[in-house]
Amino acid sequence: MASNTAVTSRRRVRNHKKAGRDRKRQESRRSTLTAAELFAALGEPGKPAPKTSQK
């Protein structure tokens, strides 16, 4: 049977590992733009691109 100290320290390590994994998973969920967001500035398909103001 493990001591209470050993159990507590392993629980702490496990929780830190899980927290890091959850954080990385949450970050990666929205790391890239969707195709609609990426090409939104180009306008509707089949129609001319919107005019941009050039200075």
JOJOHU-V805952 format. One record per pair of residues at least 4 apart in sequence whose C-alpha atoms are under 6 Angstrom apart, sorted by the first residue. I is the first residue (numbers start at 1). J is the second residue. Records with the same first field share a line. If there is no record, write none. Layout:
I->J ; J
//
This chain:
15->19
33->37 ; 38
36->40
42->49
43->49
//
